[in-house]
Amino acid sequence: MSSEAWTGVAVAGVTAAYALGSRRLASTPVSSAMVFVGCGVLLGPAVLGVIAPEPEAGHVLTLLEAALALVLFTDAMAVRSRDLRSGGFLPARLLGIGLPLSIGAGWLLAWALLPGLSVWELALVGAVLAPTDAALGKTAMSSPRVPALVRQGLNVESGLNDGMVLPFFVLFLAGIPGTSSAQEGAAGVFWRALVLSTALGVLVGGGGGRLLAAAQARGWVSREWAQLFVPAVAAGSYTSAVVVDGSGFIAAWVAGFSFGFALRRFPAAGRPTLDLEGPDRLAEFSENLGGLLASLSLLVFGAVLLGPTLENLSWRIVGYAVLSLTVVRMLPVALALAGSGLRPPTVAYIGWFGPRGLASVVLGLLVLEEHVHGVQLLGSVVAVTVGFSVLLHGVSAVALADRYGRWHERSTAAGRELYEATPVQAAQRRGLTAR
């Protein structure tokens, strides 16, 4: 049997085994990310060697890009304007203040700990490791003991910051000589990756949403095919930007906003859908598909990137990873939430639960594909940081959610007025991407 066949058997076996025990594991500190990354390391060249150390790069990158594009689309599709109006100061502060500060702090830390990289390579390290991933701290963002304001704020932040970091990523990449982005220059990257890709996202996403709403209103589309229409629009927005050498990820992210907006706006025009199938239910299949692709991507990440990196660690790489998950995340969050009225335990809780995941892995591998100076070091830093995040945020999610929930319950029982207790409208429940 070929090595590719054994790889397929191993991946299918891990996926099936986790599926059978998923409900039981959901109540434990063992997250799906821990299982898939751990199995990836075990099956990779560092241990058993079932998965080859350098599989067909094109296939791996296609899987990772498909996963990220679908997650970007469905996360953006799920965001409602009310999510930013009801308790919206929290995601607004985290995204508008905390995210740029995190990129800057990661840049400065890389300058101090990772010598030999150029100024734009250092900036890339900060940008690649800035976005957070809700899937790695699912209990922290879904536990009913955690105040709704905090849960919703963390979910909205994780759903939007990966898309918001993309402009920084493409512009920093354009500053590195020898990359594909640098060949076009900053002006070319700006127009193609930012302006044109955004326009295509609006057209494809908004047009797709209006077409689906019209078909639903006339009873032309079945529920099953309506759900399949969602990933088709996500793929169409991504590939349309790639065709014109733009950013498929930016297009998919913008398309998700436009698609969800069009679906929600259509009933307000007086033409309600016949089957009452709203955007939340429509996204369920795509969210579960995106979650599956993300889990498989983490397995590949463990085998191909993390496992080999663990054999060649240095104190600089480990130090950067630890500080990236603590100081680089928590200090900007504290500054962003200063004067918000939130208590220190809440600020510390929000600051700690900034796990790094799929977006960092994909962006890091895209940099590795450029084959320029410093990319091996950047890849090692990304691998170790995400690996630590999978372990530490996964293990601590249940315990810290319970501890923080007990603090909140004791404080409210004692009659303290907490801003954290401000009621907010329920955010959309996510599928496998939040597990």
C-alpha positions as CSV (number, residue, x, y, z in Angstrom):
1,M,0.0,0.0,0.0
2,S,1.3,3.5,-0.9
3,S,2.2,6.1,1.7
4,E,-0.6,8.3,0.5
5,A,-3.1,5.4,1.1
6,W,-1.8,4.9,4.6
7,T,-2.1,8.6,5.3
8,G,-5.7,8.5,4.2
9,V,-6.4,5.5,6.4
10,A,-4.8,7.3,9.4
11,V,-6.6,10.5,8.9
12,A,-10.0,8.7,8.4
13,G,-9.3,6.7,11.5
14,V,-8.5,9.7,13.7
15,T,-11.6,11.5,12.5
16,A,-13.9,8.6,13.1
17,A,-12.5,7.8,16.5
18,Y,-12.9,11.4,17.7
19,A,-16.5,11.6,16.2
20,L,-17.5,8.5,18.3
21,G,-16.2,10.0,21.5
22,S,-16.9,13.7,20.8
23,R,-19.8,14.2,23.2
24,R,-17.9,12.5,26.0
25,L,-14.8,14.6,25.4
26,A,-16.8,17.8,25.2
27,S,-17.1,17.9,29.0
28,T,-13.4,17.3,29.6
29,P,-10.3,19.6,29.1
30,V,-9.4,17.5,26.0
31,S,-10.4,19.6,23.0
32,S,-10.7,18.5,19.5
33,A,-7.7,20.6,18.6
34,M,-5.6,18.8,21.1
35,V,-6.7,15.4,19.7
36,F,-6.0,16.3,16.1
37,V,-2.7,18.1,16.7
38,G,-1.5,15.4,19.0
39,C,-2.4,12.6,16.6
40,G,-0.7,14.6,13.8
41,V,2.5,14.7,15.8
42,L,2.2,11.0,16.6
43,L,1.5,10.0,13.0
44,G,4.2,12.3,11.6
45,P,7.9,11.7,11.0
46,A,8.8,12.7,14.6
47,V,7.2,9.5,15.9
48,L,5.6,6.8,13.7
49,G,6.3,8.3,10.3
50,V,2.9,7.3,8.8
51,I,2.5,10.7,7.4
52,A,5.4,11.8,5.2
53,P,7.4,14.8,6.4
54,E,7.0,16.6,3.1
55,P,3.7,15.6,1.5
56,E,2.6,17.1,-1.8
57,A,2.7,20.8,-0.8
58,G,0.0,21.8,-3.2
59,H,-2.5,19.4,-1.7
60,V,-1.7,20.4,1.9
61,L,-2.0,24.1,1.1
62,T,-5.3,23.6,-0.8
63,L,-6.8,21.9,2.2
64,L,-5.6,24.7,4.6
65,E,-6.8,27.5,2.3
66,A,-10.2,25.9,1.8
67,A,-10.6,25.5,5.5
68,L,-9.7,29.1,6.3
69,A,-11.7,30.6,3.4
70,L,-14.8,28.7,4.6
71,V,-14.3,29.7,8.2
72,L,-13.7,33.3,7.3
73,F,-17.0,33.3,5.2
74,T,-19.2,31.7,7.8
75,D,-17.7,33.7,10.7
76,A,-18.4,36.9,8.9
77,M,-21.8,35.7,7.8
78,A,-22.8,35.1,11.4
79,V,-22.1,38.6,12.6
80,R,-25.1,40.8,13.0
81,S,-25.2,44.5,13.5
82,R,-26.8,43.9,16.9
83,D,-23.7,42.0,18.0
84,L,-21.8,45.3,17.8
85,R,-24.6,47.4,19.2
86,S,-25.5,45.2,22.2
87,G,-22.4,45.3,24.4
88,G,-20.5,46.1,21.3
89,F,-17.9,48.2,23.1
90,L,-16.1,45.0,24.0
91,P,-15.4,43.6,20.5
92,A,-15.0,47.2,19.2
93,R,-12.2,47.8,21.7
94,L,-10.6,44.4,21.2
95,L,-10.6,44.8,17.4
96,G,-10.0,48.5,17.1
97,I,-7.4,49.0,19.8
98,G,-6.3,45.6,21.0
99,L,-5.6,44.0,17.6
100,P,-3.3,46.7,16.2
101,L,-1.5,46.9,19.6
102,S,-1.0,43.1,19.5
103,I,0.5,43.3,16.0
104,G,2.8,46.0,17.2
105,A,3.8,44.2,20.4
106,G,4.5,41.0,18.4
107,W,6.6,43.0,16.0
108,L,8.7,44.5,18.9
109,L,9.1,41.2,20.7
110,A,10.3,39.6,17.4
111,W,12.9,42.3,17.0
112,A,14.2,41.6,20.5
113,L,14.2,37.8,20.4
114,L,14.5,36.8,16.7
115,P,17.7,38.4,15.3
116,G,18.5,38.2,11.6
117,L,15.0,39.0,10.3
118,S,14.3,42.1,8.3
119,V,11.9,44.8,9.6
120,W,9.0,43.5,7.4
121,E,9.7,39.8,8.4
122,L,9.5,40.9,12.0
123,A,6.2,42.6,11.3
124,L,4.9,39.5,9.6
125,V,5.6,37.5,12.8
126,G,3.4,39.9,14.7
127,A,0.6,39.9,12.1
128,V,0.5,36.1,11.6
129,L,0.2,35.4,15.4
130,A,-2.3,38.2,16.1
131,P,-5.6,36.5,15.1
132,T,-7.4,34.3,17.7
133,D,-9.3,31.1,17.2
134,A,-12.5,30.3,19.1
135,A,-12.1,26.6,18.5
136,L,-9.1,26.3,20.8
137,G,-10.9,27.8,23.8
138,K,-14.5,26.6,23.1
139,T,-15.5,26.3,26.8
140,A,-14.2,29.7,27.6
141,M,-16.4,31.2,25.0
142,S,-19.5,29.0,25.4
143,S,-19.8,28.1,29.1
144,P,-23.1,29.4,30.5
145,R,-21.4,30.3,33.7
146,V,-19.4,33.0,31.9
147,P,-21.4,36.3,31.5
148,A,-23.1,36.6,28.1
149,L,-21.3,40.0,27.5
150,V,-17.9,38.3,27.8
151,R,-18.9,35.2,25.8
152,Q,-20.3,37.3,22.9
153,G,-17.4,39.7,23.0
154,L,-14.8,36.9,22.6
155,N,-16.8,35.1,19.9
156,V,-17.3,38.3,17.8
157,E,-13.6,39.1,18.2
158,S,-12.4,35.7,17.1
159,G,-14.9,35.8,14.2
160,L,-13.6,39.1,12.9
161,N,-9.9,39.5,13.8
162,D,-8.6,36.9,11.4
163,G,-10.2,38.8,8.5
164,M,-9.0,42.2,9.9
165,V,-5.4,41.1,10.1
166,L,-5.3,40.1,6.4
167,P,-4.6,43.7,5.1
168,F,-1.7,43.9,7.4
169,F,-0.4,40.6,6.3
170,V,-0.5,41.3,2.5
171,L,1.1,44.8,3.0
172,F,3.9,43.4,5.2
173,L,4.5,40.6,2.7
174,A,4.8,43.2,-0.1
175,G,7.6,44.8,1.8
176,I,9.8,41.7,1.7
177,P,12.0,41.5,-1.5
178,G,11.6,38.3,-3.5
179,T,8.0,37.6,-2.5
180,S,5.2,37.5,-5.1
181,S,3.6,40.5,-3.4
182,A,6.8,42.5,-3.6
183,Q,6.9,42.0,-7.4
184,E,3.7,43.9,-7.8
185,G,4.7,46.6,-5.4
186,A,2.7,48.2,-2.6
187,A,0.4,50.0,-5.0
188,G,-0.4,46.9,-6.9
189,V,-1.0,44.9,-3.7
190,F,-3.3,47.7,-2.4
191,W,-5.5,47.8,-5.5
192,R,-5.6,44.0,-6.2
193,A,-5.6,42.5,-2.7
194,L,-7.5,45.2,-0.9
195,V,-9.7,47.2,-3.2
196,L,-10.5,44.7,-6.0
197,S,-10.8,41.7,-3.7
198,T,-13.2,43.7,-1.4
199,A,-15.3,44.7,-4.4
200,L,-15.5,41.2,-5.7
201,G,-16.4,40.0,-2.2
202,V,-19.3,42.5,-2.0
203,L,-20.5,41.6,-5.5
204,V,-20.3,37.8,-5.2
205,G,-21.5,37.6,-1.6
206,G,-24.3,40.3,-1.9
207,G,-25.4,38.9,-5.2
208,G,-25.5,35.4,-4.0
209,G,-27.5,36.4,-0.9
210,R,-30.1,38.2,-2.9
211,L,-30.4,35.3,-5.4
212,L,-30.9,32.8,-2.6
213,A,-33.4,35.0,-0.8
214,A,-35.4,35.5,-4.1
215,A,-35.3,31.7,-4.8
216,Q,-36.5,31.0,-1.2
217,A,-39.3,33.5,-1.5
218,R,-40.6,31.8,-4.6
219,G,-40.2,28.3,-3.2
220,W,-37.6,27.3,-5.9
221,V,-34.9,26.0,-3.6
222,S,-34.9,23.1,-1.2
223,R,-33.5,23.4,2.3
224,E,-30.7,20.9,1.5
225,W,-29.6,22.8,-1.6
226,A,-29.9,26.1,0.1
227,Q,-27.3,25.0,2.6
228,L,-25.1,23.7,-0.1
229,F,-25.4,27.1,-1.9
230,V,-23.5,28.7,1.0
231,P,-20.1,27.0,0.5
232,A,-20.5,27.5,-3.3
233,V,-20.7,31.3,-2.8
234,A,-17.7,31.1,-0.4
235,A,-15.7,29.2,-3.0
236,G,-16.8,31.6,-5.8
237,S,-15.8,34.7,-3.9
238,Y,-12.4,33.1,-3.0
239,T,-11.6,31.9,-6.5
240,S,-12.8,35.1,-8.3
241,A,-10.2,37.1,-6.3
242,V,-7.5,34.5,-7.0
243,V,-8.2,34.7,-10.7
244,V,-7.3,38.4,-10.8
245,D,-4.3,37.9,-8.5
246,G,-6.1,39.4,-5.5
247,S,-6.6,38.0,-2.0
248,G,-9.0,35.2,-1.9
249,F,-9.2,35.3,1.9
250,I,-10.2,39.0,1.9
251,A,-12.8,38.4,-0.7
252,A,-14.3,35.4,1.2
253,W,-14.4,37.4,4.4
254,V,-16.1,40.4,2.8
255,A,-18.4,38.1,0.9
256,G,-19.6,36.5,4.2
257,F,-20.7,39.9,5.5
258,S,-22.4,40.8,2.2
259,F,-24.1,37.4,2.0
260,G,-25.5,37.5,5.5
261,F,-26.6,41.1,5.2
262,A,-28.4,40.4,2.0
263,L,-30.3,37.5,3.5
264,R,-31.3,39.5,6.5
265,R,-32.3,42.6,4.6
266,F,-34.5,40.7,2.1
267,P,-37.4,39.8,4.4
268,A,-37.5,43.5,5.5
269,A,-38.4,44.5,2.0
270,G,-41.7,42.7,2.3
271,R,-40.9,39.4,0.7
272,P,-40.4,36.8,3.5
273,T,-38.9,33.5,2.7
274,L,-41.5,30.7,2.4
275,D,-39.5,28.1,4.5
276,L,-38.4,30.6,7.1
277,E,-34.8,29.4,6.6
278,G,-32.7,32.2,8.0
279,P,-28.9,32.8,7.7
280,D,-28.2,31.0,11.0
281,R,-29.7,27.7,9.9
282,L,-28.3,28.0,6.4
283,A,-24.7,28.3,7.7
284,E,-25.0,25.2,9.8
285,F,-23.7,22.8,7.2
286,S,-20.9,25.1,6.1
287,E,-19.9,25.7,9.7
288,N,-19.7,21.9,10.3
289,L,-17.8,21.4,7.0
290,G,-15.4,24.2,7.9
291,G,-14.9,22.7,11.4
292,L,-14.0,19.3,9.8
293,L,-11.6,20.9,7.4
294,A,-10.1,22.9,10.2
295,S,-9.6,19.8,12.3
296,L,-8.0,18.0,9.5
297,S,-5.8,21.0,8.9
298,L,-4.6,20.9,12.5
299,L,-3.8,17.2,12.1
300,V,-1.6,18.0,9.1
301,F,-0.1,20.9,11.0
302,G,0.9,18.6,13.8
303,A,2.5,16.1,11.4
304,V,4.2,18.3,8.9
305,L,5.1,21.5,10.9
306,L,4.9,21.0,14.7
307,G,6.4,17.5,15.0
308,P,9.7,18.3,13.1
309,T,9.9,21.7,14.8
310,L,9.9,20.1,18.2
311,E,13.1,18.3,17.4
312,N,15.0,21.6,16.8
313,L,13.8,24.0,19.5
314,S,15.7,27.0,20.8
315,W,15.2,29.2,23.9
316,R,14.4,32.1,21.6
317,I,11.6,30.3,19.8
318,V,10.1,29.0,23.1
319,G,10.5,32.3,24.8
320,Y,8.7,34.1,21.9
321,A,5.9,31.6,21.9
322,V,5.3,31.9,25.7
323,L,5.4,35.7,25.6
324,S,3.2,35.8,22.5
325,L,0.4,34.0,24.4
326,T,0.8,36.1,27.5
327,V,2.3,39.6,27.3
328,V,1.7,40.2,23.6
329,R,-2.0,39.3,24.0
330,M,-2.8,40.3,27.6
331,L,-1.1,43.8,27.8
332,P,-2.9,45.1,24.6
333,V,-6.2,43.7,25.9
334,A,-5.7,45.5,29.3
335,L,-4.9,48.8,27.5
336,A,-7.9,48.3,25.2
337,L,-10.3,47.7,28.1
338,A,-8.9,50.5,30.3
339,G,-11.8,52.6,31.5
340,S,-14.4,50.2,30.3
341,G,-15.8,49.4,33.7
342,L,-14.9,45.7,33.5
343,R,-13.3,44.2,36.7
344,P,-9.7,42.9,36.7
345,P,-10.8,39.2,36.7
346,T,-12.7,39.8,33.5
347,V,-9.9,41.7,31.8
348,A,-7.5,38.9,32.8
349,Y,-9.9,36.2,31.5
350,I,-10.4,38.0,28.2
351,G,-6.7,38.5,27.9
352,W,-5.8,34.9,28.5
353,F,-8.3,33.4,26.1
354,G,-6.7,34.7,22.9
355,P,-5.8,31.3,21.4
356,R,-3.9,31.0,18.1
357,G,-5.1,28.5,15.6
358,L,-6.0,27.9,11.9
359,A,-5.5,31.5,10.6
360,S,-1.9,31.6,12.0
361,V,-1.1,28.2,10.6
362,V,-2.4,29.1,7.1
363,L,-0.7,32.5,7.0
364,G,2.5,31.0,8.3
365,L,2.5,28.3,5.6
366,L,1.8,30.9,2.9
367,V,4.9,32.8,4.0
368,L,6.9,29.5,3.9
369,E,5.8,29.0,0.3
370,E,7.5,32.3,-0.6
371,H,11.0,30.7,0.1
372,V,12.6,33.9,1.2
373,H,15.1,34.6,4.0
374,G,13.9,34.0,7.5
375,V,10.8,31.9,6.7
376,Q,12.1,28.8,8.4
377,L,12.5,30.7,11.7
378,L,9.1,32.3,11.2
379,G,7.5,28.9,10.5
380,S,9.1,27.4,13.7
381,V,7.8,30.3,15.8
382,V,4.3,29.9,14.4
383,A,4.4,26.1,15.0
384,V,5.5,26.3,18.6
385,T,3.2,29.2,19.5
386,V,0.1,27.4,18.0
387,G,1.2,24.1,19.6
388,F,1.5,25.8,23.1
389,S,-1.9,27.5,22.5
390,V,-3.6,24.2,21.6
391,L,-2.3,22.6,24.8
392,L,-2.5,25.5,27.3
393,H,-5.8,27.0,26.2
394,G,-7.4,23.6,25.8
395,V,-6.4,22.4,29.2
396,S,-7.3,25.6,31.0
397,A,-10.6,26.4,29.3
398,V,-12.9,24.3,31.6
399,A,-11.2,25.1,34.9
400,L,-10.8,28.8,34.3
401,A,-14.4,29.1,32.9
402,D,-15.7,27.5,36.1
403,R,-13.4,29.6,38.3
404,Y,-14.4,32.8,36.6
405,G,-18.0,31.8,36.6
406,R,-17.9,31.2,40.4
407,W,-16.3,34.7,40.9
408,H,-19.1,36.3,38.9
409,E,-21.8,34.4,40.7
410,R,-20.4,35.3,44.1
411,S,-20.0,38.9,43.2
412,T,-23.6,39.3,41.9
413,A,-24.9,37.4,44.9
414,A,-23.1,39.9,47.2
415,G,-25.0,42.7,45.5
416,R,-22.1,44.2,43.6
417,E,-23.0,46.0,40.4
418,L,-21.0,44.5,37.6
419,Y,-20.8,45.8,34.1
420,E,-20.1,42.2,33.1
421,A,-23.7,41.4,34.0
422,T,-25.1,43.7,31.3
423,P,-27.7,41.6,29.4
424,V,-27.0,41.2,25.7
425,Q,-28.9,39.5,22.9
426,A,-27.9,35.9,22.2
427,A,-25.3,35.5,19.5
428,Q,-25.6,32.9,16.9
429,R,-24.5,29.4,18.0
430,R,-21.6,28.1,15.9
431,G,-21.1,24.6,14.6
432,L,-18.0,22.5,14.7
433,T,-15.8,25.5,14.2
434,A,-16.4,26.4,17.9
435,R,-15.7,22.9,19.1
